[in-house]
């Protein structure tokens, strides 16, 4: 294992990737406020996977990268209402413990990892037909 990348370097790397759209096509993310020098508050977008109840829906999320990121996961909260087993229906908060592939956090996971895994979770057979709140409603 190489040297531990400091939080800000890591986040700047993620920012650059997000801004250049180098990530997965169906997920995007960026700083909530371009002047946020602490690189703490981000927004994310997930395009609902095809052949599921989420198809053609666009989900917005807030991502909060605390001081200990990437050693500990960011707080991820859906702004758009969604019915998924890993999302608290009261406030939209994502419980990463309930997201199978990343329930054990590793520091090489990124915000993009989370968005991609959430999208994959939406397409999972157990979740792809779950009744969803009306499109365009928010938490």
N, C-alpha and C positions, 0 to 999 in steps of 0.2 A: 504494500500500500504506500502511495506517495504521501507528500506533505498534505496536511489538512488545509483545504482552501478556506480563507476567511469568509465570513458571512457576506460582506459587501461584494467581494470579487465574484463569489458564486452568484449573487443576485444580479450583478451587472451582466454576467454571462447569460443568465436566463432572460434578462430584459432585452439584450441584443437579439437573442434567438426569437423571442416573442415578437419584437418589432419588425424583424425581417421576415416574419412569417415562415421561419424555417421548420416550424414544428408540424405536428399532425394537422392535416387540412381541416378536420372537423372540430378542432379545439384551438382556441386562441386565448392569449392573456397579455396583460400589460399593466403598467403602473396606473393606479387610480388617478394620481395627480403627478404630472410630469415633473413638478418641482419638489417632490418628496425625496429629499436626499438620504433619508434613512432607509428607503426602499422597503417600506413596511406594508403599505396597503395596495393591493392589486385587484384587478377585476379579471374575470375569466368568462369565456363563452364556450358552450358545448352545443354543437348541432346534433339534434336528436338522431339516433341511428335509424337507417331504413328498416322496413319490415317490422316495425314495432309501433306501439302507441305514441312513441316520441317522434316519429318521422315528421320532418318539416318544422319541428319546433326548435326554437332557439332558447337555450337556458342561460341566464346570467348568474354569475357567482361572485362573491367577495372572497378574497384570499388575504389573510393577515399573517405575514411572516414576522414572528416575534424575534426577540434577541437571540434565542437559542437555535433558530433555523440556520442551517439544515440539519443540525443534530437532533432536533425534535421537529415534528411535522408542523406545517402552518395550520391555522384555523381556516376551515373552508365552510362557507355558508351560501346556500342557494338564495338568490334574490327571487328568481322565478319559482313559483310553486311547482313541486314535483312530488310524486308519491313513489318513494323508493325505501326499501328496508333500512338503508344506512342514513336516511335523512330524518331529522326530528321534525315532525309535522307541526310543532308549535312555532319554531323559529327558523327552520331551514338549515340548521347546523348539520354538517356532515360528520357522522361518527366513523372515522377511518378504521376503527376496530371492526366495524361491520362490513368493510370493503375487503373481501377475502384476499385479493392479490397484494394489497399493501397494508394489511392489518398490523404487520410487524414492520415498523418504519425503519428505513435505512437512509443514511445521509446522502447516498447517491440518487435517491428519488428526487424528482423536481416537481414544480407546480404542474408542468405538462404531464408528468407521470400520473398525477392525481386526476387531472381532467380526462386523460385517455382511459384510465381505469373506471372512472365514473360512467363514461360513455359506454364502455364495454359492459358494465354492470347493467345499464339500461337495456342493452340488447340481449342480456342473459335470458334463457327460456323462462326462468321463474319470474322475471320482472317485465318482460317486453309486452305483456298484455295487461298489466296492472291498470285499473281505472285511474285516470289522471284528472287533476283539477282543470277547470276551464283554461284554455290557452290565454296567455297574457295576464294571468293573475300572479300576484307577488306575495311573499311572506310578510 
